Amino acid sequence: MDRGGRGKGGTVAPSGAALVRNTLLNLIGQVAPLLVAVVTVPFVVRGLGEARFGLLALSWAVLGYFGVFDLGMGRAATKYVAEALGRGEEDAVPSLVWAAITVQLVFGVLGGLALALATPLLVGRFLTIAPELIDDATRGFYLLAVAVPLVLIAGSFRGVLEAAQRFDLINLVRVPSSIANYLLALVGIWLGYGLPAIIFLLVLGRALAALGFALLSVRVFPGLVPGLRGQGWREGATLRKLLGFGGWVTVSSVTIPILNYLEQFLIAGLLSVGALTYYSAPFEVVSRVAIFPASVAITLFPAFSYYQASRREVLAELSWRPLRYLLVTGIPLMVILVAFAPDLLGYWLGTEFATRSSGVLRILAITFSINALAYIPFSAVQGLGRPDLKAKLDLAEVPLFVVLSWILIPRYGVEGAALAKLGVTLFDTVGLFWFASRLGAFSPLRVSWRKIKVALLVTTCYIAISLVLPTLLALERGKVALVASALVVYGILVWRSVLDERDRGLILGAGAGFLRRGRRTVYD
C-alpha cells in the first residue's frame, strides 16, 4: 500500500510496512503475557491454594469481561478518530475522544455500583465459597467494582492510540500491564498478603495502565487537553454517533461469546460433562491460532476507517494482501494439526484421549483456519461503518448454531459439536465476505491469473504430500520428515511464485523500523 499524502496536522496514510510492523507488535503483545502466565500460574496456585486461586482466577475473568459495560465506545472512538484523521480533521479528535470518555465514565460508575450492590448476592448465593473465604471474596469484589470505570476509560484512550496506528505505544503499556496481572500475584504471595490485598494490587495495576494510555494519548494528540476545557465534547450529535456505532458493536460483543462456547454447554447437557473434556482440550489448543489473525484485525480496523474517508481505491489492496498472508501461513499450520492430530494429543494427554479427540482436533483445525480468514472482512465491515451487518449476522447464527448442535451432537458425539462449529463458521465467513464486498473492500484487483493458478497448484501439492502421501505409502515413521520437507518446498514456492515483489519487500522491510522511536503524530 502506497503512502498517502500529508493531511492537516501532519497526518500520513499508513504504509504497508507500518501495517506489517504493527501486526507483529500486536502479536508480541498477545504472546508475551501468555508465556508469562504459563510459567507463573503454577507458582500462584501453590502459593494461594486451590480455593483462593479459584477466586483470583474469577477476579481475572471479571476484569477481562468488564467490556460488557463498554457499549462499544472504545471501538467507536477508534473508528471515528481514524475517520477524522483520514479527512485531515485532527481538530475534531478532542470532541470525539471526550464524548467517548464521558459515556465510559458514566457507564463505568453505573457498572461498578451494580457489581458492588450484587456482591452480597453473588458471594452468598450464586458462588459456592467456603465459609472462611466469604469475607475475602466480598472485599475482593468490592475492590473489583472500583476498577470498572478505570478499565472502560483505559479502553477509550487505547482506542485513540489505535486510530493513530501507535501500536508501539499501546504495547508499551499493555504488555507490562498484562504481565503484571501474574507477577503482582506472585509479589503479593511473597510478601505474605491476603487475597484482598492481591486484588488491590491488580486494581492498582489497571489504574496505572489507564493513566499510561491517557498520558500517551495526550502526547500523540496535544489538543486533547484544551479540548477537555471546551464544550465540543458535549455535542449531542457526537454522542449519538458514537452510541449508534457502539450499540451494534455491543450486540456482537454479547453474541460472539455465545457462538464461541455454546456447543460446550450443549455437550455437557446432551452427552455428559465427562465428554466435554474430549472437546474442550483440542478446542483450547486450536483457539490459540486466532492470536495471529486477531493481531492483523486490530491493525486493519482503524486503517479501513482512515481510507474510507480519504482514498477508497486503496480498500481492495488493504483487504486482498493481508488475506493472502493469512492464507499462505494458515494452510501449513492447518495441515500440521490435521496430519499430526493423534501424535500431538497422544504425547500431551495419552493414547486413549488421542483416540477420542483426534477427529475433533482435525475438524476444529479446519474450522479455525477458515475463521482466520474472516477477520479481514470483519475488520472491513466494522471499519467502514457498518457494525450492524455483523451484529445481524451474529443474531442469525445463534439459532442456526443451536439447531446444528442439537442435531449433530446426539448423532456424532463431540465430533458432531465440531461439525456444528464448522457449519456456523462457514456461514459467518461467507456472510462477512459478501458484506465486505458490497461495501467495496474486496473490489477486483488486476491480479495475474498465472499467480492464482500457481498458488492453487502449490497449495494442492502441499496438502497432498503432507496428508495423502503418508497414508498411501504407510510412511508412519517418515511422516515428520516428509511433512517438514514439504513445508520447506512450500515456503520456497510461495516466496518465489505466489508472493509478488511488493509482498517480499514488505516482509523484508517490516523489521527495518520495527521499534522506530520518536514523536509521530499519526500514521506513518
N, C-alpha and C positions, 0 to 999 in steps of 0.2 A: 504494500500500500504506500503510495507516494505521500510525501509530506504535503500538507495543505498550506495555504498562505497564512500569514500572521493576521490576527484579528485585533479587536480592541483589547487593550490591556496586555498585549504581547502574547495572546493565546496562539497556540500552534496545533494543527491537526496531528493526531497520533500516527507515528510511523509504524511500519510492520515490525521493525526491530524493537521498538518500545513495547509493543504488544507481546512479543515473544518474551522479552525480558521480564515484563510484569507477570506473565503467566508463570514463569519459573519462580519468581519471588513468591507468588501466591501458593505454589506447590510446596516450596520450602516452608512457608508459614503454616501449612497444614500438617506436613510430615514431622517437623521438629517436635511439636508438643506431643504427637502420638508416640514418638520414640521415647521421650522422657516419661510418659505415662507407663509404657511397658516396663521400664526399669524401676520406677519409683513405687508404683501401686503395691507390689508385694510387700515392701517395707512398711507402707502405710497400713496395710491390712494387719500385719503382725503387731505394729505399734498400737493401733486402736482396738483391735479385737473385731470379731465378725459383726457384732451388733452395732457398735459405734461406727465402724466403717460403712455399714449399710446406710446409716443416717447421713454420713458425709457424702456418699455416692448420691443419695437423694438430693442433698444440697447442691451438688454439681449439676444434677439434672434440672433442678428448679432454676438455677442461674442460667442454664443454657436455654430453657424454654420460656424465659420472660418475654421473648419476642412476640408471644401471643397478645401482649398489650401494646405492641408497636404500631398496629394498624397500617403497616406498610410504609410508615413515614421515612424510615431510613432509605428504603429503595426509591421512594418518591423523590426524596431530596437528591439522590444520585442522578435520577433521570432528568429532572428539570434543571438542576445546576449544569449538568453536561450539555443539555439542550441550549441553555442560555450562553454557555461558552462557545458552542458551535455557531451561534448567531453573532458572536462578538459583543454580547451584552453582559459583560462582567459586573456592571453596576447593579444588575438585577439579582445577583447572587445573595447579598445580605438579606433581602426581604424573604427569599425562598428559605434560606437557612434558618432564620429566626422564627419564621412561621412553623417550620417542621419541629423545631426545638420546643416551641410553645405547646404544640399539641402533645409532644412526647412528655413534657413535664407534667401537663395536666393528667394525662392517662397513666403516667408512671406513678404519680401520687395516688390516684384512684386505685390502681392495681396494687400498690403497696398496702393501702388501707384495707383492700379486700383480702389480701393474704394475711394481714395481721388479725383481722376480725375472724377469718376462717381457721386460724391456727388452733384454738382450743378444740374445735370440732375435728380437725384433721388429726391432731395428736391423740385426742381422747377416744375417737370412734373409728375413723377410716383407716388409720395406720395401726398395725399390731406392734406395739412397742413395749418392751419390758418395763415394769413399774419404776425401776431405779433409773431409767433413761428418759422418763417423761419430762422431767424438769429441763434436762439438757436439750431435748428436742424442741420444747416450747421456746426457750430462749434463742435457740438457733433459727427457728422460723421467724421470730420477730426481727432478728438481725437481717435475714434474707429479705424481709419486707422493705427494709430501708434501702436495699440495693436496687429495687425495681426501677425507680426513676433514673438512677445513675447508669444502669445498663442501657436504658432506652435513649437517654441523651447521648451516650457514647456512640450509639448506632447512627444517630443523625450526623454527628461530626465525622464519623468514619465514612458515611455516605458522601460527604462533601469531598473528602480526600479521594475517594474512588472516582468521583466525577472528574477530578483533576488528573486522573491516572497517576496519583502519587502513592503507588502501592509499596514503594520503598519506605515511605514514612508510616504507612499503615502497619506494615510488618515490623517496623521498628518498635511499635507499641504492642501489637497483637501477639507476637511470638513470646516476648518476656512475660506478658500478662497471662497467656495460656499456660506457659511452663510454670508460672508462679502458683497456679491452682494446685499443682502437685508438690512443688518444693516448699511452699508455705505450710502445707500439712505436715511435711517431714520436719520442718523447723519447729512447728508447734509441739509435735511429739517429743522432739529432742529437748525442748525447754520445759517439758512436763505440763503443757497446757491441757485443759479440758476441751471437749468438743465445742462448746460455745465460743471459746477464745480462738480456736482454729477457724471457725466460721467467720468470726470477726476479722481475722487476717485475710480471708478470701474476699470479704466485702470491701475491706480497705484496698486490696489489690484492684478491685473493679473501679473504685473511686479514683485511684491513681491513673488507671487506663483511660477513664473518661476525661480526666484533666489533661493527659497527654494528647489525646485526639483533639481536644479543644484548642490547646496551645499550637499544635501543628496546623490546624485549620486556619487559625489567625495568621500564622506565619505565611501560609500559601495565599490567603485572601485577607490582606490587612484591612480591607474595607468592612470586615465583619464587626470590628469594634465600634466605629462610628455608626454602623447600621443598627446596632443594638439601641443606640440612643434615639434613632429616628422612629418614624411612625409607619414605614413601609411594611414591616413585618406583621402589622395588624390588619392589613388589607384583606377583606373578606374573600375577594376573588382568588387570591393566592392560596388561602386556606382551603377553599372549596376545590381548587385544582389538585392540591396535594392529597386531600382526603378522598377525592374521587378515584385517583390512581391507587392510593394506598388501600382503599376498601376492597378493590378487586384482588390486590396482592394478598390481602388478609384471607380472602376466600381460598386462594391457593395454599396459603400457609397452613390453613386448617385441614384441607382435604389431602394434601400431599403426604403428611404423616400417616393418614388413614390408608392411603394407597400403598405406602411403604410397608406397613405392618399388619394390615387387616387379615391376610391369609394365615398369619401365625396364630391369631386368636381363633380362627376357624379350624385350624389343625387341632388345637387343644380341645375345641368343642366337638368336632365331628369325628376325630380319631382319639387322641389321648395327649396328655401333657408330655408323656414319655416320647411319643412320636415326634413332638415338636423339636426335640434335641437333634434329630437326624435332618431337620430342615434348617434350624437356626444357625448351626455351626458353619455349614457351607455358605449360608447367606451372609454371615458376618465376614467371611473371607472375601467373597466376591464383591461385597458392597464397598470394600476399600478401593476398588477400581475407580470409583466415582471421584476420587481425590483429584485426578488429573483433569478430566473434563470439567469438573466444578471450578478448578483454577482458571481454565480457559474462559468459562462463562462469566466469572466475576470480572475479568478483564474486558470482555467484549460488550457487556451490558451498557456501560457508560459510553463506549465508542459508538455503538449504534445510535444512541441518543444524540451524541455530538454530530455525527454525519447526517442524521435526519434533518438537522437544522441548517446544514451548510452544503454538503455535497452528497446528494442521494445516489449519484452514479458510482460512488465508492462502495455502496452497501453490498453489491454482489461479490466483490472480491473479499470484503470483510467476512462474508459467510462461507464462500467456497474454499478459501485457502485453509482456515482452521479446520474445516470439515475434512479436508484431505489429510491433514496431520493426524487427526483423531483416527481416521481410517487406517492409515499405514502403521500407526503404533498400536491400535486396539486389536487388529487382527492377529498378530503374533501372540499377544497375551491371551486372547480367547483360545487360540489353538493349543497353547501350552496347558491351560487349565483343562480343556476337553481331553487332550491326549494323556495327561498325567493325573487325571482325577483320582483313580484308585490308589495310585502311588502316593500322592500328596496326602490324602486322607488316611491312608494306611500308616504312613510314618508318623502322622500327627496324632491320630486318635485310635488306631488299631484296625486290624483286618475286618472284624465284624462291622465296625462303624463304616468303613470304606465300602463294604458290600451294600449297605443300605442307603448310603448317601452319595455314591458316585454319580448316579443318574441325576440327582438334584443339583450337584455341583456343575455338571455339564450343561444342563438346561439354563441354570442361572448365569453361567459364564456367557452364553449366547445372549441371554436377556439383558445383562448389564452392558454388553458390548453394543447392542442396539440402543439402549438407553443413553450411552455415552454420546452418540451422535445427536440425540435430541436436545442436548444442552445448547447447541448452536442456534437452532430455530427458537428455542425457549428464550434465549437472550435477545434475539431479534424481535420477537413478538412483544416482550415487555419493554425493550429499549426503544422501540418505535411507537410506544404509547398505547398499546392495546392489551393491557393485562387482563381485560375482561374475556378475551378469547381463550387464554389459558385457563382462567377460572371456570368458564363454562365447560371447557373440555374436561376438566377435573371433576366437575359435578356430574357429567355424563358417565365418567369412568367408574365412579364408586359403585352404582348399581350393577354395571357390567362386570366389575370385579367380583362382586358378591355372587352373582349368578354363575359365573365361570367357576369360582371356587366351590360353590355348593354342588355343582355337577361333577367336577373333576376330582375333588379330594376324596369323597367316598369311593369312587371307582378306581382311582390310581394311587391313592395314599399321598405321601409327601411329594412324590413326583407330580401328582395332579396339581398340587399347590404351585409348584414351579411352572407348570404349563399355564396355569391361570395367570401367573405373573407375566409370563412371556406374551400371552394374548393381549393383556391390557397395555403392556409396554409397546407392542406393535401398534395398537390403536392410538396411543398417545403420540408416538413418534411420527406416524403418518399424518395425524391431525396437525401437529406443530409445523411440520414441513409445508403442509398445504397452506396454513395460515401465514407463515413467513413468506412463502412465495407470492401470495396475494398482496402482501404489504411491500413487495419489491426487494426483499432480502436475497432471494435466490434467482434473480433475473439472469437470463442466459449470458454466458461469457464466451469469448472467442477461444475456445479450448480445442487443442489439436485432438482430432479423433484418434490419431495414432497413439497418443499418450493414454487415452481412455482404454483402447484395446490392449496396450501393453500392460496397464495397471490391472485389468481384469485377468490377463493371461498369467502375470506374475503371482497374483493373489490365488488363483485357482491352482496353479502348480504347487505353491507353498502349502496350501491346505491339503492337497492330495498327498504330497510327500510326507507331511507331518502326521496325518491322520489315517489315510487309506493304506499307504505302502507298508507301514509297520505291521498292520493287521494281515495284509495279503501274504507277506513274506514271513510272518511269525517271528519277527526280529525283536523279541521282548528285551533281550539283553542289550541290543544295539539301539534301542529306541531313543535314548538320550542323545547319543552321538549323531543319529540320523536327524533328529529334530533340530539339534544345535547347528549342524551343518546346513540344514535347510534355512535356518534363521539367518545365518551369515550370508548365504547366497541371496536370500530375500532382501536383506538390508542393502547389499551391493546393487541389486537390480532396481530397487526402489530409488536409491540415491542417484543412479545414473540414468534411469529410463522413465521413472514416474514423476519425480520432483523436477521442476524447471529451474532455470538458472537463478531466478529470484528466490525461490524456496531455499536453495542451497546457500545463497548469500545471506538470507535472513537467519538461518540456523547457525552458520559460521560466525556471523557478526553479532549474534544475540549477547554473547558474553563480553563483547568489547566495552559496552557501557553498563554492564550488569549492575554494578553498585555505584553508578555515577553519582557524585555528590554535588552540592551547590544548590543555590536557590533557583528553582524553576517554577514559574507561576502556575502553568497548567501543562497541557500535552506537549511532549517532545519526543 
